[in-house]
C-alpha cells in the first residue's frame, strides 16, 4: 500500500501517539522511521509520567495523556504503576514551594475523584515512605495522580499494539522530502492525506528554518542505571528540590525564586550541570538516576565523567548507602526550544509536532490527541504553545 490517510514521520512516543489517535478515528496510518527500532528519547528517560507539576498547555496535554496510558496498560499490556510521585524536601524553602502549590491546587483534583493533586507530608511521613539517610527530610509531598512506566517497554508495547490494529510500520526508511499529499522516502513515495512530522530534535533535518526560528536545539542528558542497595524499594518516582526548578507548576511559584537563589549560591557546580536529581525504580529493583542538561545545535558524544560522579555521590548521600554499582550509563537527547511545544503547519496537510522541554512521555499522547482531533475537524494555524497559563 502506498496511500494512507495519515503518514507519521517518527516512531517516538509523540509519533506513536498520533498514530494511536488517528487509528482510533478509523484512519489508515503508516509510521516511517529511519531507525531499525525505537531508540531515541522515548527509551532514554525515567519512565516518570509527571502529570501534576505541569502548567499551561502541558497540563492540558497531561490531563489527556493520563487516561490514555491507563488504557494502554489494559489494552496493550504496557507495564504501568499507579504510584504517584514522592517529592522530598530537604530544606524549608523546598517545603515552601510544595505548600504554595498545594494551596494553589486546593482540595479538588482535575485528574480524578478521591484525592487532591498535592498531599503534603511531614518529615516522619516522608521517611516512612522512602529509604533515606537519617535526618534527610524536613517534609515533602505525594502527588497521587502521577504514573510510572518502563521506558524500555512502553514504546515497543504501544507500537506492537498499533501494529495489531493495522497500523503499518516502515523502519530503516529515511524521509527525504515532505510535501502536501506526499512523503518521499528512501523506499519510494507515500501518498498521504495528512502528514505528521514528529522527529523530536531532528526537526532541523527536514525544516531547518523552523528549528532556527523557534530556537530548537538538542539537549543532552547524563543518566545512569544503578544497583544502589537500598534497604527498601522506592514506592514511587522521587523528585528533589532540584526538580522544583524544572517543572512549570513549581518553578512559576514565588517561593521557587528563593529556592533557586539558594541552590545557585550553595551548589554552584551542581547548578552549572543544570541538575534534576530524581529517581525511578524498575521492576528488577535497579534505579534510574539522573540527570544533567547541556544544549547546542549538536551535543558532544563524549560525556564528562564528573557529571556521573556527582550523580553517584548525591545518590549515596541521599539514601545513606555506599557508592552505587553502575549497571549502565547513557546519554539522552531531546529537543529543547524557547517554548514547551512546537505545533506548526508549514504547508497544507503537513504538521510539525514536538515536545520541546523533555516532557514527551508525560504529555505526548495528549498532545497527539489534541492535534489529530483538531486536524480531523478543521485546519489549525501555525503556532507555538508556551508553557505558561
C-alpha positions in Angstrom: 0.0 0.0 0.0 1.4 3.4 -0.9 -1.5 5.7 0.1 -2.7 6.4 3.7 -4.9 8.8 5.4 -2.1 9.7 7.8 1.7 9.3 7.4 3.6 9.7 10.7 7.3 10.5 10.4 9.0 9.4 13.6 8.2 6.4 15.9 8.9 8.0 19.3 6.1 8.4 21.8 4.8 11.6 20.2 4.7 10.0 16.8 3.1 6.8 18.1 0.6 9.0 20.0 -0.5 10.5 16.7 -0.8 7.0 15.1 -3.0 6.0 18.1 -5.2 9.0 17.8 -5.6 8.6 14.0 -6.2 4.8 14.3 -8.9 5.4 17.0 -10.7 7.5 14.4 -10.7 4.7 11.8 -8.0 6.3 9.6 -5.3 4.3 7.8 -1.9 5.0 9.2 1.7 4.3 8.3 4.7 5.2 10.6 8.0 5.8 9.0 11.3 5.9 10.8 14.9 5.8 9.6 16.0 3.7 12.6 15.5 0.0 13.0 13.6 0.3 16.3 12.5 2.8 18.9 15.7 4.1 20.4 15.6 7.9 21.0 14.4 10.0 23.9 11.4 7.7 24.3 13.5 5.0 25.8 16.3 7.1 27.3 14.1 8.6 30.1 12.9 7.9 33.6 9.5 6.5 32.6 8.0 9.0 35.0 4.7 10.3 33.8 4.9 13.5 35.8 1.4 15.0 35.2 0.8 17.0 38.4 3.8 19.5 38.1 2.8 20.7 34.6 1.2 24.0 33.9 -0.4 25.8 30.9 -0.8 23.7 27.7 1.4 21.0 29.3 -1.2 20.5 32.0 -3.9 20.2 29.4 -2.0 17.6 27.5 -1.1 15.8 30.7 -4.8 15.6 31.5 -5.5 14.0 28.2 -2.5 11.7 28.4 -3.3 10.0 31.8 -6.4 8.1 30.7 -4.7 7.0 27.5 -1.8 5.5 29.5 -4.2 3.7 31.7 -6.0 2.3 28.7 -2.7 1.1 27.2 -2.0 -0.8 30.4 -5.2 -2.7 29.8 -5.3 -3.0 26.0 -1.6 -3.1 25.1 -0.1 -4.8 28.1 2.1 -1.8 28.9 3.6 -2.1 32.4 2.3 0.8 34.5 2.4 1.7 38.1 -0.2 4.0 39.7 2.3 5.1 42.3 2.1 8.8 42.3 5.3 10.8 42.9 7.0 11.5 46.2 8.7 14.9 46.4 11.4 15.1 49.0 12.0 18.4 50.7 15.4 18.7 52.5 15.2 22.4 53.3 12.4 24.8 54.4 12.5 26.7 51.1 11.7 23.5 49.2 8.8 22.8 51.5 7.6 26.3 51.0 7.3 25.6 47.2 5.3 22.5 47.9 3.0 24.3 50.3 2.3 27.1 47.7 1.4 24.5 45.1 -0.9 22.6 47.5 -2.6 25.9 48.4 -3.0 26.8 44.7 -4.4 23.5 43.7 -6.7 23.2 46.7 -8.6 20.1 47.8 -10.2 19.2 44.5 -8.3 17.4 41.7 -8.8 17.8 37.9 -7.3 14.3 37.4 -10.0 12.3 39.3 -12.1 11.9 42.4 -10.8 11.0 45.8 -7.5 12.9 46.4 -6.1 16.4 45.8 -3.3 16.9 43.4 -0.8 17.6 46.2 -0.8 15.9 49.6 1.7 17.4 52.0 3.8 15.1 54.1 5.7 15.8 57.3 9.3 14.6 57.9 8.2 11.4 59.5 5.8 10.5 56.7 8.4 11.1 54.1 11.0 8.9 56.0 8.4 6.2 56.3 7.9 6.1 52.6 11.5 6.5 51.4 14.6 4.6 52.5 16.6 7.9 53.2 19.6 8.6 55.2 18.7 9.6 58.8 17.7 13.3 59.1 17.4 13.9 55.4 13.8 15.1 55.1 12.1 18.1 56.6 8.9 17.3 54.8 7.6 16.6 51.3 4.6 15.8 49.2 2.8 13.0 47.5 1.4 13.7 44.0 -1.1 10.8 43.8 -2.1 11.1 40.1 1.3 10.6 38.6 2.2 7.3 36.9 5.3 5.3 36.1 6.1 3.1 33.1 9.1 1.2 32.0 10.6 3.4 29.2 12.3 0.4 27.6 9.0 -1.4 27.2 6.3 1.3 26.9 7.1 2.5 23.3 7.6 -1.0 22.0 4.4 -2.2 23.6 2.5 0.7 22.1 4.0 0.0 18.7 3.1 -3.7 18.8 -0.5 -2.7 19.9 -0.8 -0.3 16.9 0.5 -3.0 14.5 -2.1 -5.4 15.8 -4.7 -2.8 14.9 -3.5 -2.4 11.3 -1.1 0.5 11.6 1.8 -0.2 9.2 5.4 0.4 10.3 8.3 1.1 7.9 11.6 1.1 9.8 15.0 1.7 8.3 13.3 4.1 5.9 14.5 7.7 5.7 12.3 10.5 4.7 14.0 12.8 2.2 11.2 15.3 1.5 7.7 16.2 2.7 5.1 17.9 0.5 1.4 18.3 0.8 -0.1 14.9 -0.1 3.2 13.1 -0.5 6.2 11.9 1.6 9.3 10.9 -0.3 11.4 8.1 1.3 14.4 6.0 0.5 12.0 3.2 -0.2 9.7 5.1 -2.5 7.0 7.8 -2.3 3.9 7.5 0.0 0.7 9.4 -0.8 -0.8 11.0 2.3 -4.0 12.8 3.3 -2.2 14.3 6.3 1.5 14.2 7.3 2.6 14.4 10.9 6.3 15.1 11.3 7.3 14.1 14.9 11.1 13.7 14.8 12.0 15.4 18.0 15.3 17.3 17.8 15.8 16.2 14.2 13.3 18.7 13.0 16.2 20.7 11.8 17.0 18.0 9.3 13.7 18.5 7.4 12.7 22.0 8.4 15.9 23.9 9.5 14.3 27.3 9.1 11.5 26.5 11.6 14.0 25.0 14.1 16.1 28.2 13.8 13.0 30.4 14.1 11.9 28.8 17.3 15.4 28.2 18.8 15.1 24.4 18.8 18.4 22.8 19.6 19.5 19.5 21.2 19.6 18.9 24.9 21.9 16.2 26.1 21.4 14.4 29.4 23.7 12.2 31.6 21.8 9.2 33.1 22.6 6.0 34.9 21.0 2.7 35.9 22.5 1.5 39.2 22.2 -1.1 41.9 22.0 1.2 44.9 21.5 -1.5 47.6 18.5 0.4 49.1 17.2 -1.0 52.4 13.7 -0.9 51.0 12.2 -0.4 47.5 11.0 3.0 46.3 7.2 3.2 46.3 7.1 5.8 43.6 9.3 8.1 41.5 11.2 10.6 43.7 11.7 14.2 42.9 14.0 16.5 45.0 14.5 20.2 45.5 16.3 20.5 42.2 13.2 19.2 40.4 11.2 22.1 41.7 13.1 24.4 39.4 12.3 22.4 36.3 8.6 21.9 36.1 6.3 24.8 35.4 3.8 24.4 38.2 6.7 24.5 40.7 9.0 27.0 39.0 6.4 29.6 38.5 5.7 30.0 42.2 7.2 32.9 44.2 8.9 30.5 46.6 10.8 28.9 43.7 12.8 32.0 43.1 14.1 31.9 46.7 15.0 28.2 46.3 16.8 28.8 43.1 18.9 31.6 44.6 20.0 29.3 47.5 20.8 26.3 45.3 22.9 28.5 42.9 24.7 30.0 45.9 25.4 26.8 47.8 25.9 24.4 44.9 27.4 26.3 42.0 28.9 23.2 40.4 25.7 21.3 40.5 23.8 24.4 39.3 26.2 24.6 36.3 25.3 21.0 35.5 21.6 22.1 35.3 20.8 19.2 37.6 17.4 17.5 38.1 18.1 15.0 40.9 15.4 12.4 40.6 14.9 8.6 40.7 12.7 5.8 39.4 13.0 2.1 40.3 12.4 -0.5 37.6 10.8 -3.9 38.2 14.2 -5.6 38.7 15.0 -3.2 41.6 17.6 -1.2 39.7 17.4 2.6 39.9 17.4 5.1 37.0 19.4 8.1 38.3 19.7 11.5 36.7 20.1 13.9 35.2 22.1 16.8 33.8 21.3 19.1 30.9 23.5 20.7 28.2 22.4 22.3 25.0 23.6 23.1 21.5 22.9 22.6 17.8 24.7 19.4 18.4 25.8 17.7 21.6 29.1 16.0 22.1 29.1 12.2 22.3 31.9 12.5 24.8 30.3 12.7 28.3 32.1 14.3 31.2 32.7 11.7 33.9 32.4 14.4 36.6 28.6 14.5 35.9 28.3 10.8 36.7 30.5 11.1 39.8 28.2 13.9 41.1 25.1 11.8 40.4 26.6 8.8 42.2 27.7 10.9 45.2 24.3 12.6 45.5 22.6 9.2 45.4 24.9 7.7 48.1 24.3 10.7 50.4 20.6 10.8 49.9 19.9 7.2 50.7 22.8 6.6 53.1 24.4 3.8 51.1 27.9 3.1 49.8 28.7 4.1 46.2 26.1 2.5 44.0 27.2 -0.1 41.5 26.8 1.2 37.9 24.9 -1.1 35.6 24.6 1.2 32.6 25.3 4.8 31.5 23.8 6.6 28.6 23.2 10.0 27.0 19.7 11.1 26.4 19.0 13.7 23.7 15.8 15.6 23.2 14.6 18.8 21.5 14.9 22.0 23.6 13.3 25.2 22.5 12.0 28.6 23.8 8.6 27.1 24.3 7.3 23.8 25.7 5.7 22.6 22.4 6.0 23.1 18.7 2.8 22.7 16.6 3.3 24.1 13.2 1.6 23.8 9.8 4.2 24.8 7.2 2.1 23.6 4.3 -1.5 22.4 3.9 -1.9 19.0 5.4 1.6 18.9 6.9 2.0 19.3 10.7 5.2 19.5 12.7 4.8 18.4 16.3 7.3 18.2 19.1 7.5 18.4 22.9 10.5 20.8 23.3 11.2 20.6 27.0 11.8 16.9 27.6 8.2 16.0 28.7 7.2 13.9 25.7 6.4 10.8 27.7 4.2 12.8 30.1 2.4 14.9 27.5 2.9 13.2 24.2 -0.3 11.2 24.0 -2.4 14.1 25.0 -0.6 16.4 22.6 -1.3 13.9 19.8 -4.9 13.7 20.7 -5.2 17.5 20.6 -3.5 17.7 17.1 -5.4 14.8 15.5 -8.8 15.9 16.9 -8.2 19.4 15.5 -6.9 18.2 12.2 -10.0 16.0 11.8 -12.3 18.9 12.2 -10.6 22.0 10.9 -7.1 23.2 9.9 -5.1 24.9 12.6 -2.8 27.8 12.1 0.9 27.7 12.7 1.6 28.3 16.4 4.0 27.7 19.2 2.4 26.8 22.6 4.3 28.3 25.6 4.3 26.6 29.0 2.6 29.4 30.8 -1.1 29.7 31.7 
